[in-house]
């Protein structure tokens, strides 16, 4: 009752400090309320009462006041309160250090910790909370040297056996890339908790230490955790799921973890952790099991923006852009949830895949309404979307917008956009402008500019750019870059040079390299390089049906039906079948898709009649085009 009356008084416009005397206990409650509600004005009013009632040197009130200002983002006020205190204890130091950390001022937090130990004869020894917090700071900064010093200090003052401190030290070593040192700390811990195992599991997964051998070690470590009696929690599961997909071939482990969730009472139907649900959706999506992703999504009772975004992104990754756009609409209409920046960035590729310029413009307008038009990741996605929808002008407008800092991805997106539209000279000009800005080219940038040179026939310019990468930037060529060079030489008819380039490559040529040579060989009718490229492709990708289809079509064009039959028989024996290609067009907000010899469309008879008429016009040179009107 006293607290309610106090709160009313302190938030009143006509508040007077003489109307009620507040005890330190009352003020502590008010400061905690300002922290919980993040109300800066309440913190300021409480501060005024502390000064008015002579509690300025009260250690408990000062510590809570520093936290209140820091929670509201007022670190300058936090520092002023801190400096005003004459006798600073470890809790006051911890409060300000933690305030800097929560506001992501890691350098200032580390500097304050160093000041803590040399405070003019009034130095304060850090406690377990201080050491755990500063270890986290060193991990965020990837400052291994400072992290080692913190580890040493923990040993000297006797906190190395503290579980929380040890967990933070392990996390620091993992973030700094010293995973073996993290394991040493783990093995030397006299006592552990679930968090200790989580640090090792998440560190291994996040650092990419997951080749075939270490991935098996990770799963053995997870089983060890269970054998030692520690029950995996939501964080454990969320750390393991990203390893259960991609090229790992371990998606069955993902199903195993899903079963573990259900068996241990973490079934998503009961409204469990949404982070786990998002991780499951992402895992199934990356394993190309989009039906299972949707099943998890539909079973979740509690969905936040991250769950919806994960499902939208899953549809885009699995080539279902229309479903992604439908889900974005449902998110707003059914759950009344407003898309955030990540949602918009995730769905924009769907517009690019569908060449849906109208939908892309609507998302762009929505982002402007949300005042996200200066966000770099969103602008990069907009440039890519507009270029793929055929609107180079709009892509350039987004690029020329001076309200955001252009990074390497921004420049690469614009260069690729020019290349996609056959504007090789503009792509080269943009590339050199990027270099003048001091931005180093990466693999994606180089592939973009070389592809633009290839499509525009700018061979000399492309070779010059490639050579400059080796000499000026000491960049090691990748398979993708080499494939672009082969394509560039091959398209211009320099097949001998392209073949020699492949022989001189500093790395083994992959399917993309031989595919580029094959395309050029067919274009220029060079049977020798064509057959060599086919032979290498079949050796590298014996299970890729596209290679056999291309080979069959090539020999069919030369009426080599015996070889065509042989290739088709080979495909049948290996159980290979090519997924038919699909074309689509959007009319009046509805997408119509077509495959080869498709008759499923309700207007297929009219479409084929129109195609027949167009074919007659093209072959017979008919001048009467009334049939088109």
C-alpha positions as CSV (number, residue, x, y, z in Angstrom):
1,X,0.0,0.0,0.0
2,X,2.9,2.3,0.9
3,X,4.6,1.4,-2.4
4,X,1.5,2.2,-4.4
5,X,1.1,5.6,-2.7
6,X,4.7,6.4,-3.2
7,X,4.6,5.5,-6.9
8,X,1.5,7.8,-7.3
9,X,3.3,10.6,-5.7
10,X,6.5,10.3,-7.7
11,X,4.8,10.2,-11.0
12,X,2.4,13.1,-10.3
13,X,2.9,16.3,-12.2
14,X,2.6,18.3,-9.0
15,X,4.9,16.2,-6.9
16,X,6.6,18.0,-4.0
17,X,9.5,16.4,-2.1
18,X,8.1,17.7,1.2
19,X,4.8,15.9,1.0
20,X,6.2,12.5,2.0
21,X,9.5,11.2,3.6
22,X,10.7,8.2,1.7
23,X,12.8,5.6,3.5
24,X,15.8,3.9,1.8
25,X,13.7,0.8,1.5
26,X,11.0,2.7,-0.3
27,X,13.5,4.2,-2.7
28,X,15.1,0.8,-3.4
29,X,11.6,-0.4,-4.4
30,X,11.1,2.6,-6.7
31,X,14.5,2.2,-8.3
32,X,13.7,-1.5,-8.9
33,X,10.4,-0.5,-10.5
34,X,12.2,2.0,-12.8
35,X,14.5,-0.9,-13.8
36,X,11.7,-3.3,-14.5
37,X,9.6,-0.8,-16.4
38,X,12.6,1.0,-17.9
39,X,11.2,4.4,-16.8
40,X,13.9,7.0,-16.8
41,X,11.8,9.7,-15.3
42,X,11.1,7.6,-12.2
43,X,14.8,6.9,-11.8
44,X,15.4,10.7,-12.0
45,X,12.7,11.4,-9.4
46,X,14.1,8.7,-7.1
47,X,17.6,10.2,-7.5
48,X,16.2,13.6,-6.5
49,X,14.7,12.1,-3.4
50,X,18.0,10.3,-2.5
51,X,19.8,13.7,-2.6
52,X,17.1,15.6,-0.8
53,X,17.0,13.1,2.1
54,X,20.7,12.8,2.5
55,X,21.2,9.3,1.2
56,X,23.7,10.2,-1.5
57,X,26.5,8.0,0.0
58,X,24.2,5.0,0.7
59,X,25.9,2.0,-0.9
60,X,22.7,0.1,-1.6
61,X,20.8,3.0,-3.1
62,X,23.8,4.1,-5.2
63,X,24.3,0.7,-6.7
64,X,20.7,0.4,-7.6
65,X,20.6,3.9,-9.0
66,X,23.6,3.1,-11.3
67,X,21.8,0.1,-12.6
68,X,18.6,2.1,-13.1
69,X,20.3,4.7,-15.2
70,X,22.2,2.1,-17.2
71,X,19.0,0.1,-17.9
72,X,17.5,3.3,-19.4
73,X,20.6,3.9,-21.5
74,X,21.8,6.9,-19.5
75,X,25.4,5.7,-18.9
76,X,26.6,9.3,-18.4
77,X,24.4,9.6,-15.4
78,X,25.4,6.2,-14.1
79,X,29.0,7.3,-14.3
80,X,28.3,10.5,-12.5
81,X,26.6,8.7,-9.6
82,X,29.5,6.2,-9.5
83,X,32.1,8.9,-9.3
84,X,30.3,10.8,-6.6
85,X,30.5,7.8,-4.2
86,X,33.5,8.0,-1.9
87,X,33.7,4.4,-0.7
88,X,33.2,2.2,-3.7
89,X,32.6,-1.4,-3.0
90,X,32.7,-4.3,-5.4
91,X,28.9,-4.3,-6.0
92,X,29.1,-0.7,-7.2
93,X,31.9,-1.5,-9.6
94,X,29.9,-4.5,-10.8
95,X,26.8,-2.4,-11.4
96,X,28.6,0.1,-13.7
97,X,30.6,-2.6,-15.5
98,X,27.4,-4.5,-16.1
99,X,25.7,-1.3,-17.4
100,X,28.4,-0.8,-20.0
101,X,28.1,-4.5,-21.0
102,X,24.3,-4.3,-21.4
103,X,24.7,-1.3,-23.6
104,X,27.4,-3.0,-25.7
105,X,30.2,-0.6,-24.6
106,X,32.6,-3.5,-24.1
107,X,35.8,-1.4,-24.4
108,X,34.6,0.9,-21.6
109,X,33.7,-2.1,-19.4
110,X,37.2,-3.5,-19.8
111,X,38.8,-0.2,-19.1
112,X,36.7,0.2,-15.9
113,X,37.8,-3.2,-14.8
114,X,41.4,-2.3,-15.2
115,X,40.8,0.9,-13.2
116,X,39.2,-1.2,-10.5
117,X,42.5,-2.8,-9.7
118,X,44.5,0.4,-9.4
119,X,42.2,2.9,-7.8
120,X,44.8,5.0,-6.0
121,X,45.4,2.9,-2.9
122,X,41.6,2.1,-2.7
123,X,41.6,-0.8,-5.1
124,X,38.9,-3.4,-4.9
125,X,39.3,-7.1,-5.5
126,X,36.8,-8.5,-8.2
127,X,34.4,-11.2,-7.2
128,X,33.0,-14.1,-9.1
129,X,30.4,-11.8,-10.8
130,X,33.0,-9.4,-12.0
131,X,35.3,-12.0,-13.4
132,X,32.4,-13.8,-15.2
133,X,31.2,-10.5,-16.7
134,X,34.7,-9.4,-17.9
135,X,35.4,-12.9,-19.4
136,X,32.2,-12.4,-21.4
137,X,33.5,-8.9,-22.5
138,X,36.8,-10.4,-23.7
139,X,34.9,-13.0,-25.7
140,X,32.8,-10.3,-27.3
141,X,35.9,-8.3,-28.2
142,X,37.8,-11.5,-29.2
143,X,40.6,-10.1,-27.0
144,X,42.5,-13.3,-26.2
145,X,45.3,-11.6,-24.4
146,X,43.0,-9.9,-21.9
147,X,41.0,-13.1,-21.6
148,X,44.1,-15.0,-20.6
149,X,44.9,-12.4,-18.0
150,X,41.4,-12.6,-16.6
151,X,41.7,-16.4,-16.4
152,X,45.0,-16.0,-14.6
153,X,43.5,-13.6,-12.1
154,X,40.6,-16.0,-11.5
155,X,43.2,-18.7,-10.6
156,X,45.2,-16.3,-8.3
157,X,42.3,-15.1,-6.2
158,X,40.6,-18.5,-6.0
159,X,37.6,-18.3,-8.3
160,X,38.7,-20.7,-10.9
161,X,36.6,-23.5,-9.3
162,X,33.5,-21.3,-9.5
163,X,31.2,-22.8,-12.1
164,X,29.9,-19.5,-13.5
165,X,33.4,-18.1,-13.8
166,X,34.7,-21.2,-15.5
167,X,31.8,-21.3,-17.9
168,X,32.5,-17.7,-18.9
169,X,36.2,-18.4,-19.3
170,X,35.4,-21.4,-21.6
171,X,33.0,-19.2,-23.6
172,X,35.8,-16.6,-24.0
173,X,38.3,-19.1,-25.3
174,X,35.7,-20.5,-27.8
175,X,34.8,-17.0,-29.1
176,X,38.5,-16.3,-29.5
177,X,39.0,-19.5,-31.6
178,X,41.0,-21.4,-28.9
179,X,38.6,-24.3,-28.6
180,X,41.3,-26.6,-27.2
181,X,41.9,-24.3,-24.3
182,X,38.1,-24.2,-23.6
183,X,38.2,-28.0,-23.4
184,X,41.2,-27.9,-21.0
185,X,39.2,-25.6,-18.6
186,X,36.2,-28.0,-18.9
187,X,38.3,-31.1,-18.1
188,X,39.8,-29.3,-15.1
189,X,36.5,-28.2,-13.6
190,X,35.8,-30.0,-10.3
191,X,32.1,-29.4,-10.6
192,X,29.9,-28.7,-13.7
193,X,26.4,-27.8,-14.6
194,X,24.3,-28.0,-17.8
195,X,25.7,-24.6,-18.8
196,X,29.2,-26.0,-18.8
197,X,28.2,-28.6,-21.4
198,X,26.3,-26.0,-23.4
199,X,29.3,-23.8,-23.7
200,X,31.4,-26.6,-25.3
201,X,28.5,-27.7,-27.5
202,X,27.7,-24.2,-28.8
203,X,31.4,-23.3,-29.1
204,X,32.1,-26.3,-31.3
205,X,29.0,-25.7,-33.5
206,X,29.5,-21.9,-33.8
207,X,33.2,-22.1,-34.7
208,X,32.5,-24.6,-37.5
209,X,34.7,-27.3,-35.9
210,X,32.5,-29.8,-37.5
211,X,34.3,-31.9,-40.0
212,X,33.2,-35.5,-40.1
213,X,35.4,-36.5,-37.1
214,X,34.8,-33.6,-34.8
215,X,31.1,-33.7,-35.6
216,X,31.0,-37.3,-34.3
217,X,32.9,-36.1,-31.2
218,X,30.3,-33.4,-30.7
219,X,27.5,-36.0,-30.6
220,X,29.6,-38.3,-28.4
221,X,30.0,-35.2,-26.1
222,X,26.2,-34.7,-26.1
223,X,25.7,-38.4,-25.1
224,X,28.4,-38.0,-22.4
225,X,26.3,-35.1,-21.0
226,X,23.3,-37.4,-20.7
227,X,25.3,-40.3,-19.2
228,X,26.7,-38.0,-16.5
229,X,23.1,-37.2,-15.5
230,X,22.7,-33.7,-17.0
231,X,19.5,-33.1,-18.8
232,X,19.7,-31.1,-22.0
233,X,17.7,-27.8,-22.0
234,X,16.4,-25.6,-24.8
235,X,19.8,-23.9,-25.2
236,X,21.5,-27.3,-25.7
237,X,19.0,-28.3,-28.4
238,X,19.1,-24.9,-30.2
239,X,22.9,-25.2,-30.3
240,X,22.9,-28.8,-31.7
241,X,20.2,-28.4,-34.4
242,X,22.3,-26.2,-36.8
243,X,24.8,-29.1,-37.1
244,X,22.0,-31.5,-38.2
245,X,21.8,-30.2,-41.7
246,X,23.7,-28.9,-44.7
247,X,26.5,-31.2,-45.9
248,X,26.8,-33.1,-42.7
249,X,24.4,-35.9,-43.6
250,X,23.2,-35.9,-40.0
251,X,19.6,-34.8,-40.4
252,X,18.6,-38.1,-38.8
253,X,20.2,-36.7,-35.6
254,X,17.9,-33.7,-36.0
255,X,14.9,-36.1,-35.9
256,X,16.5,-37.8,-32.9
257,X,16.7,-34.5,-31.1
258,X,13.1,-33.7,-32.0
259,X,12.0,-37.0,-30.5
260,X,14.1,-36.2,-27.4
261,X,12.1,-32.9,-27.1
262,X,8.8,-34.8,-27.2
263,X,9.8,-37.5,-24.8
264,X,11.1,-35.1,-22.2
265,X,8.1,-32.9,-22.1
266,X,9.3,-30.2,-24.4
267,X,6.7,-30.9,-27.1
268,X,6.0,-27.7,-29.0
269,X,2.3,-28.4,-28.8
270,X,2.5,-27.4,-25.2
271,X,3.8,-23.9,-26.0
272,X,7.5,-24.6,-25.2
273,X,10.4,-22.4,-26.0
274,X,9.9,-20.6,-29.3
275,X,13.6,-20.4,-29.9
276,X,13.7,-24.3,-30.1
277,X,10.8,-24.2,-32.5
278,X,12.5,-21.7,-34.7
279,X,15.7,-23.9,-34.7
280,X,13.7,-27.0,-35.6
281,X,12.0,-25.2,-38.5
282,X,15.4,-23.9,-39.7
283,X,17.0,-27.4,-39.4
284,X,14.3,-29.1,-41.4
285,X,14.3,-26.3,-44.0
286,X,18.1,-26.6,-44.6
287,X,17.7,-30.4,-44.9
288,X,15.1,-29.7,-47.7
289,X,12.3,-31.1,-45.6
290,X,10.0,-28.2,-45.9
291,X,6.9,-30.3,-45.2
292,X,8.3,-31.2,-41.8
293,X,9.2,-27.6,-41.2
294,X,5.6,-26.6,-41.8
295,X,4.4,-29.4,-39.6
296,X,6.5,-28.0,-36.7
297,X,5.2,-24.5,-37.5
298,X,1.6,-25.5,-37.5
299,X,1.9,-27.4,-34.1
300,X,3.4,-24.4,-32.3
301,X,0.8,-22.7,-30.1
302,X,3.1,-19.7,-29.4
303,X,4.6,-18.0,-32.4
304,X,6.7,-14.9,-32.3
305,X,8.2,-12.9,-35.2
306,X,11.3,-15.2,-35.2
307,X,9.2,-18.3,-35.8
308,X,7.3,-16.7,-38.7
309,X,10.5,-15.4,-40.2
310,X,12.2,-18.9,-39.9
311,X,9.2,-20.4,-41.8
312,X,9.2,-17.7,-44.5
313,X,13.0,-18.1,-44.9
314,X,12.5,-21.9,-45.2
315,X,10.1,-21.5,-48.1
316,X,12.5,-19.2,-49.9
317,X,15.4,-21.6,-49.4
318,X,13.4,-24.5,-50.7
319,X,12.2,-22.7,-53.9
320,X,8.7,-22.0,-52.7
321,X,8.6,-18.2,-53.1
322,X,4.8,-18.0,-53.5
323,X,4.2,-19.8,-50.2
324,X,6.7,-17.4,-48.5
325,X,4.6,-14.4,-49.7
326,X,1.4,-16.0,-48.6
327,X,2.8,-16.6,-45.2
328,X,4.0,-13.0,-44.8
329,X,0.4,-12.0,-45.5
330,X,-1.0,-14.5,-43.0
331,X,1.4,-13.3,-40.4
332,X,-0.1,-9.8,-40.5
333,X,-3.7,-10.8,-41.1
334,X,-4.1,-13.9,-38.9
335,X,-1.7,-13.1,-36.0
336,X,-1.7,-9.4,-36.3
337,X,2.1,-9.5,-36.2
338,X,4.1,-6.7,-37.8
339,X,7.1,-7.8,-39.9
340,X,10.5,-6.7,-38.7
341,X,13.7,-6.0,-40.7
342,X,14.7,-9.7,-40.8
343,X,11.3,-10.7,-42.0
344,X,11.5,-8.3,-44.9
345,X,15.1,-9.2,-45.8
346,X,14.0,-12.9,-45.8
347,X,11.0,-12.4,-48.0
348,X,12.5,-10.1,-50.6
349,X,14.3,-13.0,-52.5
350,X,10.9,-14.5,-53.0
351,X,9.9,-11.5,-55.0
352,X,13.1,-11.8,-57.0
353,X,12.5,-15.5,-57.7
354,X,8.9,-14.7,-58.9
355,X,10.0,-11.6,-60.7
356,X,7.2,-10.0,-58.7
357,X,8.1,-6.3,-59.1
358,X,4.7,-5.2,-57.6
359,X,5.2,-7.2,-54.5
360,X,8.8,-6.0,-54.1
361,X,7.7,-2.4,-54.4
362,X,5.0,-3.0,-51.7
363,X,7.6,-4.4,-49.3
364,X,9.9,-1.5,-50.1
365,X,7.1,1.0,-49.3
366,X,6.4,-0.9,-46.1
367,X,10.1,-0.6,-45.1
368,X,10.0,3.1,-45.7
369,X,6.9,3.4,-43.5
370,X,8.8,1.5,-40.8
371,X,11.8,3.9,-41.3
372,X,14.0,1.0,-42.3
373,X,15.1,2.5,-45.6
374,X,18.5,3.3,-44.3
375,X,19.2,-0.2,-43.0
376,X,22.2,-1.6,-45.0
377,X,21.0,-5.3,-45.1
378,X,17.6,-4.3,-46.3
379,X,19.0,-2.0,-49.0
380,X,21.2,-4.7,-50.2
381,X,18.3,-7.1,-50.5
382,X,16.3,-4.4,-52.3
383,X,19.0,-3.9,-54.9
384,X,19.2,-7.7,-55.5
385,X,15.4,-7.9,-55.7
386,X,14.9,-5.0,-58.2
387,X,17.7,-6.3,-60.5
388,X,16.1,-9.8,-60.6
389,X,12.7,-8.3,-61.3
390,X,14.1,-6.5,-64.3
391,X,14.2,-3.0,-62.9
392,X,17.8,-1.8,-63.0
393,X,16.6,1.8,-62.6
394,X,15.0,1.1,-59.2
395,X,18.1,-0.9,-58.1
396,X,20.3,2.0,-58.9
397,X,18.0,4.4,-57.0
398,X,18.4,2.3,-53.9
399,X,22.1,2.1,-54.4
400,X,22.4,5.9,-54.9
401,X,20.5,6.6,-51.7
402,X,23.0,8.4,-49.5
403,X,21.3,7.7,-46.1
404,X,23.3,4.5,-45.4
405,X,26.9,3.3,-45.5
406,X,27.6,1.1,-48.5
407,X,29.6,-2.1,-47.6
408,X,31.2,-4.7,-49.9
409,X,27.8,-6.5,-50.2
410,X,26.1,-3.3,-51.5
411,X,28.7,-2.7,-54.2
412,X,28.7,-6.4,-55.1
413,X,24.9,-6.4,-55.4
414,X,25.0,-3.4,-57.8
415,X,27.9,-4.9,-59.8
416,X,25.9,-8.2,-60.2
417,X,22.8,-6.2,-61.2
418,X,24.7,-4.6,-64.0
419,X,26.1,-8.0,-65.1
420,X,22.6,-9.5,-65.0
421,X,21.3,-6.8,-67.4
422,X,24.3,-7.1,-69.8
423,X,25.8,-3.7,-68.7
424,X,29.4,-4.9,-68.4
425,X,31.0,-1.5,-68.8
426,X,28.9,0.0,-65.9
427,X,29.8,-3.0,-63.8
428,X,33.5,-2.4,-64.3
429,X,33.1,1.3,-63.6
430,X,31.3,0.5,-60.3
431,X,33.9,-2.0,-59.4
432,X,36.7,0.5,-59.7
433,X,34.7,3.1,-57.8
434,X,34.4,0.5,-55.0
435,X,38.2,0.1,-54.9
436,X,38.6,3.9,-54.8
437,X,36.4,3.9,-51.6
438,X,39.0,1.6,-50.0
439,X,36.7,-1.5,-50.0
440,X,38.6,-4.7,-50.6
441,X,37.0,-7.1,-53.2
442,X,35.8,-10.5,-52.0
443,X,34.9,-13.6,-53.9
444,X,31.3,-12.5,-54.5
445,X,32.4,-9.1,-55.9
446,X,34.9,-10.7,-58.2
447,X,32.5,-13.3,-59.5
448,X,30.0,-10.5,-60.2
449,X,32.3,-8.3,-62.2
450,X,33.9,-11.2,-64.1
451,X,30.4,-12.5,-65.0
452,X,29.5,-9.1,-66.2
453,X,32.7,-9.0,-68.4
454,X,31.8,-12.5,-69.7
455,X,28.3,-11.6,-70.8
456,X,29.4,-8.3,-72.4
457,X,32.4,-9.8,-74.2
458,X,34.9,-7.7,-72.3
459,X,37.6,-10.3,-72.2
460,X,40.7,-8.1,-71.9
461,X,39.1,-6.1,-69.1
462,X,38.1,-9.2,-67.3
463,X,41.6,-10.8,-67.5
464,X,43.1,-7.6,-66.3
465,X,40.8,-7.6,-63.2
466,X,41.7,-11.2,-62.6
467,X,45.4,-10.6,-62.8
468,X,45.2,-7.6,-60.5
469,X,43.6,-9.8,-57.8
470,X,46.6,-12.0,-57.8
471,X,49.2,-9.2,-57.8
472,X,47.6,-6.2,-56.0
473,X,45.3,-8.0,-53.5
474,X,47.1,-11.4,-53.2
475,X,43.7,-13.0,-53.4
476,X,43.7,-16.8,-53.9
477,X,41.4,-17.8,-56.8
478,X,38.4,-20.0,-56.0
479,X,36.6,-22.5,-58.2
480,X,33.9,-19.9,-58.7
481,X,36.3,-17.3,-59.9
482,X,38.1,-19.7,-62.2
483,X,34.8,-20.8,-63.7
484,X,34.0,-17.2,-64.6
485,X,37.4,-16.8,-66.3
486,X,36.8,-20.1,-68.3
487,X,33.3,-18.9,-69.3
488,X,34.7,-15.5,-70.3
489,X,37.4,-17.1,-72.5
490,X,35.0,-19.7,-73.8
491,X,32.2,-17.4,-74.8
492,X,34.7,-15.3,-76.9
493,X,35.8,-18.5,-78.8
494,X,39.2,-18.8,-77.1
495,X,38.6,-22.4,-76.1
496,X,42.3,-23.4,-76.3
497,X,43.2,-20.6,-73.8
498,X,40.3,-21.7,-71.6
499,X,41.5,-25.3,-71.6
500,X,45.1,-24.2,-70.9
501,X,43.8,-22.0,-68.0
502,X,42.1,-25.1,-66.6
503,X,45.3,-27.0,-66.7
504,X,47.2,-24.2,-65.0
505,X,44.7,-23.7,-62.3
506,X,46.2,-23.7,-58.7
507,X,43.3,-25.9,-57.6
508,X,41.3,-28.8,-58.9
509,X,38.6,-27.8,-61.4
510,X,35.1,-28.4,-60.2
511,X,31.8,-29.1,-62.0
512,X,31.2,-25.3,-62.6
513,X,34.6,-25.0,-64.4
514,X,33.9,-27.9,-66.7
515,X,30.3,-26.8,-67.2
516,X,31.5,-23.4,-68.4
517,X,33.8,-25.1,-70.9
518,X,31.0,-27.4,-72.0
519,X,28.6,-24.5,-72.7
520,X,31.2,-22.6,-74.7
521,X,32.2,-25.8,-76.6
522,X,28.6,-26.4,-77.7
523,X,28.2,-22.7,-78.6
524,X,31.2,-22.8,-80.9
525,X,30.9,-26.4,-82.1
526,X,34.2,-27.7,-80.7
527,X,33.7,-31.4,-80.3
528,X,37.1,-32.1,-78.7
529,X,36.7,-29.8,-75.7
530,X,33.0,-30.7,-75.6
531,X,33.6,-34.4,-75.1
532,X,36.4,-33.7,-72.6
533,X,34.1,-31.5,-70.6
534,X,31.3,-34.1,-70.6
535,X,33.7,-36.9,-69.5
536,X,35.0,-34.8,-66.6
537,X,31.5,-33.8,-65.6
538,X,30.2,-37.4,-65.5
539,X,33.2,-38.4,-63.4
540,X,32.7,-35.5,-60.9
541,X,28.9,-35.7,-60.8
542,X,27.8,-39.3,-61.7
543,X,24.5,-38.7,-60.0
544,X,23.6,-35.4,-61.6
545,X,20.8,-36.0,-64.2
546,X,21.3,-32.6,-65.8
547,X,24.7,-33.8,-67.2
548,X,23.1,-36.8,-68.9
549,X,20.2,-34.8,-70.3
550,X,22.5,-32.2,-71.7
551,X,24.7,-35.0,-73.3
552,X,21.6,-36.7,-74.7
553,X,20.3,-33.4,-76.2
554,X,23.6,-32.6,-77.7
555,X,23.9,-36.0,-79.5
556,X,20.3,-35.8,-80.5
557,X,21.0,-32.5,-82.4
558,X,23.7,-34.5,-84.4
559,X,21.2,-37.3,-84.9
560,X,23.4,-39.8,-83.0
561,X,20.4,-41.8,-81.8
562,X,22.5,-44.7,-80.8
563,X,24.4,-42.6,-78.3
564,X,21.1,-41.0,-77.1
565,X,19.7,-44.4,-76.4
566,X,22.8,-45.4,-74.5
567,X,22.7,-42.3,-72.3
568,X,19.0,-42.7,-71.6
569,X,19.6,-46.3,-70.7
570,X,22.4,-45.3,-68.4
571,X,20.1,-42.8,-66.6
572,X,17.4,-45.4,-66.2
573,X,19.8,-48.0,-64.8
574,X,21.0,-45.5,-62.2
575,X,17.5,-44.3,-61.3
576,X,18.2,-40.8,-62.3
577,X,15.4,-38.4,-63.2
578,X,15.6,-34.7,-63.9
579,X,13.1,-32.5,-62.1
580,X,11.2,-30.7,-64.9
581,X,11.8,-27.0,-65.2
582,X,9.0,-24.6,-64.5
583,X,8.2,-21.1,-65.9
584,X,5.8,-18.7,-64.3
585,X,4.1,-15.4,-64.9
586,X,2.2,-13.2,-62.5
587,X,-1.1,-11.6,-63.7
588,X,-3.4,-9.7,-61.5
589,X,-1.6,-10.8,-58.3
590,X,-1.9,-14.5,-59.3
591,X,1.0,-16.6,-60.3
592,X,0.6,-19.1,-63.2
593,X,3.2,-21.8,-63.5
594,X,3.9,-24.0,-66.5
595,X,6.2,-27.0,-67.3
596,X,7.1,-28.7,-70.6
597,X,4.1,-30.0,-72.5
598,X,1.9,-28.8,-69.6
599,X,-1.9,-29.1,-70.1
600,X,-3.0,-28.7,-66.5
601,X,-3.7,-25.0,-66.8
602,X,-7.4,-24.2,-67.3
603,X,-6.6,-22.0,-70.2
604,X,-4.2,-24.5,-71.8
605,X,-6.2,-24.9,-75.0
606,X,-6.2,-21.1,-75.6
607,X,-2.5,-20.9,-74.8
608,X,-1.6,-23.7,-77.3
609,X,-3.8,-22.1,-79.9
610,X,-2.0,-18.8,-79.5
611,X,1.4,-20.5,-79.6
612,X,0.4,-22.2,-82.9
613,X,-0.6,-18.9,-84.4
614,X,2.6,-17.3,-83.3
615,X,4.6,-20.2,-84.7
616,X,2.8,-19.7,-88.0
617,X,3.6,-16.0,-88.1
618,X,7.3,-16.7,-87.4
619,X,7.7,-19.5,-89.9
620,X,5.4,-18.3,-92.7
621,X,6.1,-14.6,-92.4
622,X,2.4,-13.9,-92.2
623,X,1.6,-10.2,-92.3
624,X,-1.9,-10.6,-91.0
625,X,-1.7,-10.1,-87.2
626,X,-5.4,-9.6,-86.5
627,X,-5.3,-12.9,-84.7
628,X,-3.2,-11.2,-81.9
629,X,-5.8,-8.5,-81.3
